[in-house]
Amino acid sequence: MMASETIKEKFVELQKSKQIPQNSRPKIQRVLKSLRNRKNFEKHYSPKCVSIGPIHHHNTNLILAEKYKLMWAAKYIENNGYIPEDLHKKIADNIDELKGHFDDDVLTSTRWSLAGFRSLEEKLSWMLFVDGCSLLYILEKANLNEPWHMNIKVDQLVLVMMDVLLLENQLPYQVLKLLWKDEDESGLIESMMNFLDCHHWATPDESQSGKKKDMVPKRKGEGVTIRNNEANKENLSKKSRDEKVKMMTYRNIQDLRDVGINFKSSKTRRPRDIDFSEGLFTAELTLPEIVVDDSSATTFLNLIAYEMCPDFHNDYGICSFAAFMDSLIDNPEDVKLLRSKEILLNSLGSDEEVAELFNIISTDLVPNADTYLEVRAKIHDHYRNRCNTWIAQGFRTYFSSPWAIIAFIAALIALVLTFIQTWFTVNPPSK
């Protein structure tokens, strides 16, 4: 039986597929449908006030913000003494390269409506010009304490600042470089890092220092990601490592407290600042500060969505951190303990809401098994040691409060005095 022309064409397509080049950089793209289509999740990936870039450009719910973008772009151009036509020409002259920073699906949807423009390139160059200038103005002037710089109310400004970090609301870094006010990129990078102070990635004492560079989300080519140092890894064979990961049986913070593990804040907000140390009778798990507010779910979910983009090879740092915290937080009592240790700074509401938040952001995660492996293995070994459980129970029984300690000391003194009395009764002193 001879193959039809259709089948022959399919075989040609099969051979050509081997020649498809691998992307050397991640492209601006939509959130994976497997993430977006989950119940009640879509709201976390869509802008609520302003669109940046082509993906949500035609969203009718965001049309009102278009006039604000024009105003912010005009202010940025005026403040820096630019001629608008000259600045737009920088984008137009590089439009072929800039197109390569977008996924084909994004360009196809942008091409559907060219009303008022002669070509996709013309439309995209104008869009990137306006959105780029307005975004640079936002990065420099958006301040919740001074909303008048943006000519909008503070409640609207909050939404704008959240929208800027959405995965589907990104611009190529090259656009910002072309539109930046001078040749020195350090000012541009600094403005982006300063903007992120409002999203709680830096502790107050670190937000004004160079330390902030090690912890905040940073634009990497086309989006936003967290810079993580290489995860600590225990020197274990693959078989031993896999066994330790599978055997971790603790359920939550209450479980860990029952075996004498205490909790301490690292006083930083870097996801990598997690450590475990053991003493003579107890152990201590150190965790970074986590500020939880109305923006936390959206911020975490978009960072996770970025890590899960098919063309972005990374170590799943945020996925791993979210999964680790979810392994600790199971109920409101866990949240309450972390609050008492100043690890969770809760601006969201009840402890029940915070526990639910971590359940939400950890849904369907694929963390890196090697991240926090050493810490997790140490926790597991301590948890499985029954002697630790007995010692911890003894401490809780006899030293859980000042009155318990006093009662224990009193009983000990009484026991010693009884022993002394008995000794002298049996062995009276010679005369």
C-alpha positions as CSV (number, residue, x, y, z in Angstrom):
1,M,0.0,0.0,0.0
2,M,1.5,3.3,-1.1
3,A,1.6,6.2,1.3
4,S,-0.7,9.2,0.4
5,E,0.7,12.6,-0.3
6,T,-0.5,13.7,3.1
7,I,1.5,11.0,4.8
8,K,4.6,11.9,2.7
9,E,4.2,15.5,3.8
10,K,4.0,14.4,7.4
11,F,7.3,12.5,7.1
12,V,9.0,15.6,5.6
13,E,7.7,17.6,8.6
14,L,9.0,14.9,10.9
15,Q,12.5,15.2,9.4
16,K,12.5,19.0,9.5
17,S,11.5,19.0,13.2
18,K,15.1,17.8,14.0
19,Q,16.4,21.1,12.6
20,I,14.4,23.3,14.9
21,P,16.9,25.3,16.9
22,Q,16.7,25.4,20.7
23,N,16.0,28.9,22.1
24,S,19.1,30.5,23.6
25,R,16.9,32.7,25.9
26,P,13.4,32.5,27.3
27,K,10.8,34.5,25.4
28,I,7.9,36.6,26.6
29,Q,5.0,34.2,26.5
30,R,1.6,33.4,28.0
31,V,1.3,31.4,31.3
32,L,1.0,27.7,30.7
33,K,-2.6,26.6,30.2
34,S,-2.1,23.9,32.8
35,L,-1.5,26.7,35.3
36,R,-4.0,29.3,34.1
37,N,-6.9,26.8,33.7
38,R,-6.9,25.8,37.4
39,K,-10.0,26.9,39.3
40,N,-9.8,30.4,40.6
41,F,-6.2,30.8,39.4
42,E,-6.6,32.9,36.2
43,K,-7.2,36.1,38.3
44,H,-3.6,35.9,39.5
45,Y,-2.1,36.0,36.0
46,S,-4.2,38.8,34.4
47,P,-3.6,42.5,35.0
48,K,-6.2,44.3,36.9
49,C,-5.4,47.9,35.9
50,V,-2.8,48.3,33.2
51,S,-1.4,46.2,30.3
52,I,2.3,46.3,29.5
53,G,3.3,44.7,26.2
54,P,1.2,43.0,23.6
55,I,-0.5,40.0,25.4
56,H,-3.3,42.0,27.1
57,H,-3.1,45.1,24.9
58,H,-6.7,44.7,23.6
59,N,-8.3,43.8,26.9
60,T,-11.3,46.1,27.0
61,N,-11.2,46.1,30.9
62,L,-7.9,47.9,30.7
63,I,-8.7,50.6,28.1
64,L,-9.0,53.4,30.7
65,A,-5.4,52.9,31.7
66,E,-4.2,53.6,28.1
67,K,-4.5,57.3,28.6
68,Y,-2.5,57.1,31.8
69,K,0.2,55.2,30.0
70,L,0.4,58.0,27.4
71,M,0.6,60.6,30.2
72,W,3.4,58.7,32.0
73,A,5.3,58.2,28.7
74,A,5.0,61.9,27.9
75,K,6.2,62.8,31.4
76,Y,9.2,60.5,31.1
77,I,10.1,61.9,27.7
78,E,9.7,65.5,28.9
79,N,11.6,65.0,32.2
80,N,14.6,63.6,30.3
81,G,14.6,66.2,27.5
82,Y,14.0,63.8,24.7
83,I,12.5,64.4,21.3
84,P,9.7,61.7,21.1
85,E,10.3,61.0,17.4
86,D,14.0,60.3,18.1
87,L,13.2,58.0,21.0
88,H,10.7,56.0,18.9
89,K,13.2,55.7,16.1
90,K,15.5,53.7,18.5
91,I,12.7,51.1,18.9
92,A,11.7,51.1,15.2
93,D,15.3,50.6,14.0
94,N,15.6,47.5,16.3
95,I,12.1,46.1,15.8
96,D,13.3,42.9,14.0
97,E,15.5,42.0,16.9
98,L,12.9,43.0,19.5
99,K,10.3,40.8,17.8
100,G,12.6,37.8,18.5
101,H,12.0,38.3,22.3
102,F,8.3,37.3,21.9
103,D,6.8,33.9,21.5
104,D,5.3,33.3,18.1
105,D,1.8,32.9,19.6
106,V,2.1,36.4,21.1
107,L,3.1,37.9,17.7
108,T,0.3,36.0,15.9
109,S,-2.4,37.4,18.3
110,T,-0.9,40.9,17.9
111,R,-1.2,40.7,14.2
112,W,-4.9,39.9,14.3
113,S,-5.8,43.6,14.6
114,L,-3.7,46.2,12.9
115,A,-6.2,49.0,13.0
116,G,-4.4,52.3,12.4
117,F,-1.1,50.6,11.5
118,R,0.3,49.4,8.2
119,S,2.2,46.4,9.6
120,L,2.9,44.3,12.7
121,E,6.3,45.9,13.0
122,E,4.8,49.4,13.0
123,K,2.2,48.5,15.6
124,L,4.7,46.7,17.8
125,S,7.2,49.5,17.7
126,W,4.6,52.1,18.8
127,M,3.4,49.8,21.6
128,L,6.9,49.1,22.9
129,F,7.8,52.8,22.7
130,V,4.8,53.9,24.7
131,D,4.8,51.0,27.2
132,G,8.5,51.2,27.6
133,C,8.5,54.9,28.4
134,S,5.6,54.6,30.8
135,L,7.1,51.6,32.5
136,L,10.4,53.5,33.1
137,Y,8.3,56.3,34.6
138,I,6.5,53.8,36.9
139,L,9.8,52.3,38.0
140,E,11.1,55.7,39.0
141,K,8.0,57.5,40.3
142,A,5.7,54.8,41.7
143,N,5.7,55.3,45.5
144,L,2.7,54.5,47.7
145,N,3.7,57.4,50.0
146,E,3.7,59.9,47.0
147,P,0.9,58.7,44.6
148,W,0.5,62.2,43.2
149,H,3.6,61.7,41.0
150,M,1.5,59.1,39.0
151,N,-1.7,61.3,39.0
152,I,-3.8,58.3,40.3
153,K,-5.3,57.3,43.6
154,V,-3.2,55.1,45.9
155,D,-5.6,52.1,45.5
156,Q,-5.1,52.3,41.7
157,L,-1.3,52.7,42.2
158,V,-1.3,49.4,44.2
159,L,-2.8,47.6,41.3
160,V,-0.4,49.2,38.8
161,M,2.6,48.1,40.9
162,M,1.3,44.5,41.1
163,D,0.5,44.4,37.4
164,V,4.1,45.3,36.5
165,L,5.4,42.0,37.9
166,L,3.0,39.7,36.1
167,L,4.5,37.2,33.7
168,E,2.2,38.2,30.8
169,N,2.9,41.9,31.4
170,Q,6.6,42.0,30.6
171,L,8.8,43.9,28.1
172,P,12.2,42.9,26.7
173,Y,15.0,44.3,28.8
174,Q,16.5,45.6,25.5
175,V,13.5,47.9,25.1
176,L,14.2,49.6,28.5
177,K,17.9,49.9,27.6
178,L,17.1,51.7,24.3
179,L,14.7,54.1,26.1
180,W,16.8,54.7,29.2
181,K,17.9,58.2,29.8
182,D,21.7,57.6,29.5
183,E,24.2,54.9,28.5
184,D,24.9,53.8,32.1
185,E,22.8,50.7,32.8
186,S,23.5,50.7,36.5
187,G,20.9,53.4,37.1
188,L,18.3,51.4,35.2
189,I,19.1,48.3,37.3
190,E,19.0,50.3,40.5
191,S,15.5,51.7,39.6
192,M,14.2,48.2,39.1
193,M,15.6,46.9,42.4
194,N,14.3,50.0,44.3
195,F,10.8,49.4,42.8
196,L,10.8,45.9,44.3
197,D,11.1,47.2,47.9
198,C,7.3,47.5,47.9
199,H,7.0,43.7,47.3
200,H,8.9,42.8,50.5
201,W,11.9,41.0,49.0
202,A,14.4,43.1,51.0
203,T,14.4,43.6,54.8
204,P,14.4,47.3,55.9
205,D,18.1,47.3,56.8
206,E,19.1,45.7,53.5
207,S,16.9,47.7,51.1
208,Q,19.4,50.6,51.2
209,S,22.5,48.5,50.8
210,G,24.3,46.4,48.2
211,K,23.1,43.2,49.9
212,K,19.7,43.7,48.2
213,K,21.2,42.6,44.9
214,D,21.4,39.0,46.2
215,M,17.8,38.6,47.0
216,V,15.4,40.6,44.8
217,P,13.6,39.5,41.7
218,K,15.7,40.7,38.7
219,R,14.7,41.1,35.0
220,K,16.6,38.4,33.1
221,G,16.2,39.0,29.4
222,E,12.5,39.0,29.1
223,G,11.0,38.6,32.5
224,V,11.4,38.5,36.2
225,T,13.2,35.9,38.3
226,I,14.8,35.4,41.7
227,R,18.5,35.1,41.9
228,N,19.4,32.2,44.1
229,N,22.8,31.0,45.1
230,E,23.6,27.4,44.4
231,A,21.6,25.2,46.8
232,N,23.4,23.4,49.6
233,K,23.8,19.8,48.7
234,E,24.8,16.9,51.0
235,N,27.6,14.7,49.8
236,L,25.4,11.7,49.3
237,S,25.2,9.0,46.6
238,K,22.1,9.2,44.3
239,K,20.6,6.1,45.9
240,S,21.1,7.5,49.5
241,R,19.8,10.9,48.5
242,D,16.6,9.4,46.9
243,E,16.0,7.3,50.0
244,K,16.3,10.3,52.3
245,V,13.9,12.3,50.2
246,K,11.3,9.5,50.1
247,M,11.6,8.8,53.8
248,M,10.8,12.3,55.1
249,T,7.6,11.7,57.1
250,Y,7.0,14.8,59.2
251,R,3.7,16.5,58.5
252,N,4.0,20.0,59.8
253,I,5.6,22.4,62.3
254,Q,3.7,20.8,65.2
255,D,5.3,17.5,64.4
256,L,8.7,19.0,64.4
257,R,8.1,20.8,67.8
258,D,7.1,17.4,69.3
259,V,10.7,16.2,68.7
260,G,12.4,19.3,70.1
261,I,12.9,21.4,67.0
262,N,12.7,25.1,67.7
263,F,12.2,27.9,65.0
264,K,14.2,31.0,64.5
265,S,14.1,33.9,62.0
266,S,17.2,34.6,59.9
267,K,16.2,38.3,59.9
268,T,16.6,38.3,56.1
269,R,14.1,37.6,53.3
270,R,16.3,35.5,51.1
271,P,14.7,32.2,50.2
272,R,18.0,30.4,50.4
273,D,18.6,31.5,54.1
274,I,17.3,28.2,55.6
275,D,19.5,26.3,58.0
276,F,19.2,23.5,60.5
277,S,21.5,23.0,63.6
278,E,21.4,20.6,66.5
279,G,22.3,21.1,70.1
280,L,22.7,18.7,73.0
281,F,19.0,18.2,73.7
282,T,17.2,20.3,71.0
283,A,17.5,21.5,67.4
284,E,16.8,24.7,65.6
285,L,15.4,25.4,62.1
286,T,16.2,28.9,60.8
287,L,13.8,30.3,58.2
288,P,13.8,33.7,56.3
289,E,11.2,36.4,57.0
290,I,8.1,36.1,54.8
291,V,5.7,39.1,54.5
292,V,2.3,37.9,53.6
293,D,-0.2,40.4,52.2
294,D,-2.8,40.7,49.4
295,S,-0.1,40.6,46.7
296,S,1.7,37.5,47.9
297,A,-0.3,34.8,46.1
298,T,0.0,36.7,42.8
299,T,3.7,37.4,43.1
300,F,4.6,33.8,44.0
301,L,2.3,32.3,41.4
302,N,3.8,34.4,38.6
303,L,7.4,33.7,39.7
304,I,6.5,30.0,39.7
305,A,4.9,30.3,36.3
306,Y,8.1,31.9,35.0
307,E,10.2,29.1,36.3
308,M,7.8,26.6,34.6
309,C,8.1,28.2,31.1
310,P,9.2,25.4,28.8
311,D,12.1,27.5,27.3
312,F,13.5,28.7,30.7
313,H,16.1,26.3,32.2
314,N,16.6,27.1,35.9
315,D,16.9,25.4,39.3
316,Y,13.2,25.9,40.3
317,G,14.3,28.1,43.3
318,I,10.9,29.6,44.0
319,C,9.0,26.3,43.4
320,S,11.3,24.6,45.8
321,F,11.0,27.3,48.5
322,A,7.1,27.3,48.2
323,A,7.1,23.5,48.4
324,F,9.4,23.5,51.5
325,M,7.2,26.1,53.3
326,D,4.1,24.1,52.4
327,S,5.6,21.0,54.0
328,L,5.9,23.0,57.3
329,I,2.5,24.9,57.2
330,D,-0.5,22.7,57.4
331,N,-2.9,24.5,59.7
332,P,-3.5,27.9,61.5
333,E,-1.5,26.7,64.5
334,D,1.6,26.4,62.4
335,V,1.1,29.9,61.2
336,K,0.6,31.1,64.7
337,L,3.9,29.7,65.8
338,L,5.8,31.2,62.9
339,R,4.2,34.6,63.7
340,S,5.3,34.3,67.3
341,K,8.9,33.8,66.1
342,E,8.6,36.8,63.7
343,I,9.2,34.5,60.7
344,L,5.7,35.1,59.1
345,L,4.8,38.8,59.1
346,N,1.1,38.5,58.4
347,S,-0.6,41.5,56.8
348,L,-3.2,39.3,55.1
349,G,-5.7,38.6,57.8
350,S,-6.4,35.5,59.8
351,D,-4.0,32.6,60.3
352,E,-6.4,30.4,58.4
353,E,-6.0,32.6,55.3
354,V,-2.2,32.3,55.5
355,A,-2.3,28.5,55.8
356,E,-4.7,28.4,52.8
357,L,-2.3,30.7,50.8
358,F,0.6,28.2,51.1
359,N,-1.7,25.4,50.1
360,I,-2.7,27.4,47.0
361,I,0.7,28.4,45.8
362,S,2.1,24.9,46.2
363,T,-0.5,23.2,44.0
364,D,1.0,21.1,41.3
365,L,4.6,22.2,41.9
366,V,7.6,20.4,40.7
367,P,10.4,21.4,43.1
368,N,14.1,20.7,42.7
369,A,14.8,17.6,44.9
370,D,18.4,18.8,45.5
371,T,17.3,22.2,46.9
372,Y,17.3,22.2,50.7
373,L,18.3,18.5,50.6
374,E,20.8,18.8,53.4
375,V,18.4,20.7,55.6
376,R,15.6,18.2,54.9
377,A,17.8,15.2,55.5
378,K,18.9,16.6,58.9
379,I,15.3,17.3,59.9
380,H,14.4,13.7,58.9
381,D,17.2,12.2,60.9
382,H,16.3,14.2,63.9
383,Y,12.6,13.5,63.6
384,R,13.2,9.7,63.3
385,N,15.3,9.7,66.5
386,R,12.9,8.5,69.3
387,C,15.3,9.7,72.0
388,N,14.7,13.3,70.7
389,T,11.0,12.7,71.2
390,W,11.4,11.6,74.8
391,I,13.7,14.5,75.7
392,A,11.4,17.0,74.0
393,Q,8.4,15.7,75.9
394,G,10.4,15.8,79.2
395,F,11.3,19.5,78.5
396,R,7.7,20.4,77.7
397,T,6.4,18.6,80.9
398,Y,8.9,20.0,83.3
399,F,10.2,23.2,81.7
400,S,7.3,24.6,79.7
401,S,6.6,27.5,82.1
402,P,8.2,29.3,85.0
403,W,5.9,27.6,87.4
404,A,6.8,24.2,86.0
405,I,10.5,25.0,86.4
406,I,9.9,26.2,90.0
407,A,8.0,23.0,90.8
408,F,10.7,20.9,89.3
409,I,13.4,22.7,91.3
410,A,11.4,22.4,94.5
411,A,10.8,18.7,93.9
412,L,14.6,18.3,93.3
413,I,15.5,20.1,96.5
414,A,13.0,18.0,98.4
415,L,14.5,14.9,97.0
416,V,18.0,16.0,97.9
417,L,17.0,16.9,101.4
418,T,15.2,13.6,101.8
419,F,18.3,11.8,100.6
420,I,20.5,13.7,103.1
421,Q,18.1,13.0,106.0
422,T,18.0,9.3,105.1
423,W,21.8,9.2,104.9
424,F,22.3,10.8,108.3
425,T,19.6,8.5,109.8
426,V,21.4,5.4,108.6
427,N,24.9,6.8,109.2
428,P,24.7,9.1,112.2
429,P,27.8,11.2,112.8
430,S,30.1,9.7,115.4
431,K,30.4,11.4,118.7
